[in-house]
């Protein structure tokens, strides 16, 4: 345990590391990888440009030595990375790692959930943006129906996974699904988290007009359900959580647009090709992979990671305007993970 965790220029510690294991995905969700841009001939990263599991493990150890406790595996779709359970085992072997989670679209859980569980993974976040079959098929860009994903979720629950469901809400697109989604997952006892539509990357035609805020979603829920707020579990927790008074089920709100949480952000990000990013909305990252390939030792890598984090000034969601959202060149969500 690091008695003096690394802090940035605004005194935010480094606590969470999100690792993108691939930039590939089998869905084409409009807010992340719109098929108009990410067509069938899109050039994803070649395999020889991605970090190996051994390189990811080595870098993770260094981040943990500086204060990281929680790891989340993301993509793209992380389950498209072959032999992912092997990476889970490697990360869980690192002394100081307290939690490992994985974010997925759920489509490949039937094939991989058991091996992931046997490797030690216990927590999954599954993206489901609608229960209406036609709408969900259109949103994922592949015509996949929600019943298929719900079946994968149930299978993973039977194995023993703790599951949360993420719903990105867009005004005039899927906000009609807020109450049906809430009713279904409340009945299932699964935490549903409503995510405000964010301007991640430059490909999703974002504008404030497309945002349904936490306040609006909460008001819709409160017209039917009685909700009580819950205390956050730890500093830097992103979701604002509520419990249904007549149930143990919970809902959460991720409010990057309407109620920024920049001041408590403790997240570092590592792309599949080894770039270190200090913000989801960053324009660039530091190339740690090249340092690895150039033979840098751990001390040299630690010095760079420390320097990058200590100089961190990111507070994009505090400063967001229509103009910054439109004009700032931001890294794609599919590349860095959500």
Secondary structure, 3 states (H helix, E strand, C coil): CCCCCCECCCCCECCEEEEECCCCCCCCCCCCCCCCCCCCCCCCCCHHHCCCHHHHHHHHHHHHHCCCCEEEEECCCHHHCCCHHHHHHHHHCCCCCCEEEEEECCCCHHHHHHHHHHHCCCEEEEECCCCCHHHHHHHHCCCCCHHHHHHHHHHHHHHCCEEEEEEEEECCCCHHHHHHHHHHHHHHCCEEEEEECCCCCCCCCCCHHHECCHHHHHHHHHCCCCEEECCCCCCCCCCEEEEECCCCCEEEEECCCCCCCHHHCCEEEECCCCEEECCCCCCCCEEHHHHHHCCCCHHHHHHHHHHHHHCCCCCHHHHCCHHHHHHCCCCCHHHHCC
